[in-house]
C-alpha cells in the first residue's frame, strides 16, 4: 500500500496539470471568440460610414475637412492591429463621427433627412453592440489574465506559452460626462 502513494500523487499532479491547461485553453478560445465579435461589430460600423459620409456630402458638401477626417479615421481603424492600437483608432473614429453628427445641427435639412436619421439610428445600434461586445471581451480577458498570473496555473501558462491579452478600452474623453448647457 505504501508503494501506491507515489503513483497516486503523480496521477493527481497530471490530472491537475490537465485541468489547469484546459481552463487556460477555454479562456483563450473565449477571448478569441469575443474579439471576433468585436471585429464583426466594428466591420458593420466601418461599412456604414461611407453611406453616412455620402448622405452628409449631399447636404453639406463644403464641409470637406470634417468628411475627410471621418474617411481618414475609418481607414486607420480598419488597418489597426492589436487591441490597444485598434482601441485608439476606434476612439479617433468616434470623435470624427461626433463632428459629423454635429453638422446636422448646422444643417436642418440634413437632420430632417430620413436617410440620415436611419443611418444615425443604425449606427447607434451598432455602437451599443460594440459596447456590449467590448464589455464581454474585457471580462474574458480579465479572467484569462488573472488565471495566467495566479499560482499554480501561471506555471502551466508559462510552460505552454499563454500570454496576457490587452484590454479593449475607451479613451478618457469618452469616459468624461458630456457638457450640457441650456
N, C-alpha and C positions, 0 to 999 in steps of 0.2 A: 504494500500500500504506500510505503514511503517513496518508492520509485515513481509513483504516479503523479506526485506533486509537481515536479519539474515539467512534465508533459502537460498537465492541466494549466499551469502558469503560462507556458508557451502558447497553448491554444487560446487562452484569454487575451494574451497580448496580440496575437494575429487577428482575432475577432475585433479587438479594439481598434487596431490599425485600419481594418476594412470599414468599420463603422465610421470612423473619423474621415477617412478618404472619401467614402461615398457621400457623406454630408457635405464635404467641400465641393465635390463634383456637382451635387444637386444645386448648391447655391451658385456655382459658376454658370450652370446651364440656365438657371432662373435669371441671373444678371444678364446673360446674353439675350435671352428672350425679352426681358424688359427693355434692353437697349434697342432691340429690333422694333418693339412697339413705339418707342420714341421716334425712331427713324421713320417709321411709316407715317406718323402724325406730322413730322417735320416735312416729309415729302409732300403730303397733302397741302400743307401751308405754302411750300415753295411753288407748287403747281397752281395755286390760286392767285398768287401775286401778279403774274403777267396780266391776267384778266382785270384785276383791280387797277393796275397801272394804266391799262388801255382805257378803262372807263373814266378814270380821272383825267387822262390826257384829252379825252373828248370835250371835257368841260373846262379844264384849266391847263391848256397846252403850254402856256407861257411860264408855268411853274416847273421849268425844266430841271432846276437844281434838286428839288425835292424828289422828282420822279427818278432822276439818275441816282440819287442816294439810295432809294429803295432797290433799284435794279442792282447796284453795286453790292449792297448789303446782302441781297439774295444770293448773288454769285459767290460771295465769300462764305456764306452759311452753307451753301451746297458743297463747297470744296473743303470745308473744315474737317479735320481728323482728330479723333480723341474727344473725350467728354469735356475737358476744360476748354480746348480750342473751339469746340462746337458750341459750348455754352456762351463763350464770348461773342462768337459770330451771330448766334441767335439773339443775343441781347442787343447787338448793334441793329439787327433787322427789326426787332421790336421797336427800337427808338425811331428808326426810319419810317416804320408803319404808323407810329403815333403822329409823326409830322404829316404823313399823307392824309390821315384822318382829320387832322387839324384843318386841312384845306377845305373840308366840307363846311366848316363854319364860315369861311370867306365866300363860298360859292353855294348859295341856297339852292340853285337849280341842280347842283351835284347831290346835295343832301336829299333832294326830292326824287332823285332818280331811283326807280325801282331796282334796276340792275345793281347800282352801287349799294343800296340798302340790303339786297340779297347777298352780295359778296361780303359785306361787312358782317352780317349775321352768320354766314358760313364760317368766316374767319374767327368770329367769337367762339363758335362751337369747337373749332379746331384748337383754339388756344386753351379751352377748358380740357380737351382731350390730352393736349400736350402736358398741361399741368398735372393731370391725373397720372399720366404715364411717367412723368418725371418723379412724382412723389413715390410711386411704386418702385421705380428703378433705384432711387436713393435708399429706400428701405431695404431692398435686397442687397445693395452694395454695402450698406451699414452692417447687415448680418454677415455677409461674406468677409468683410474686412475685420470684423470682431472675431470671427472664427479663425481667420488666418493669424491673428495676433495672440489668441488665447492658448495657454498650455493645456493639454499636450498636442492639440491639433496644429499648433504652429510648427511642431517638429515634422508632422506629415506634410503640411503645406510647403515648408522649405524643401523637404526631400523631393517632392513631386512638382515643384516649380509653380505653385499657385502664387499669384501676385495680387496685391491690393488694387482696387479699382478707384478711379476718380469719381467724385460725385458730380452730378449734372446740376449745377447751381445757377440761380439767377443772380444778377449783379445787384449791388447795393441800391442803385437808383430805382430798380423795380420793387425793392422791399420798402422803400420810403412811401409814406402815405401821401397821396396827391393833395396839392393845394386846392382848396375850394374857396372861391370868393363870390360874393353876391353884389 
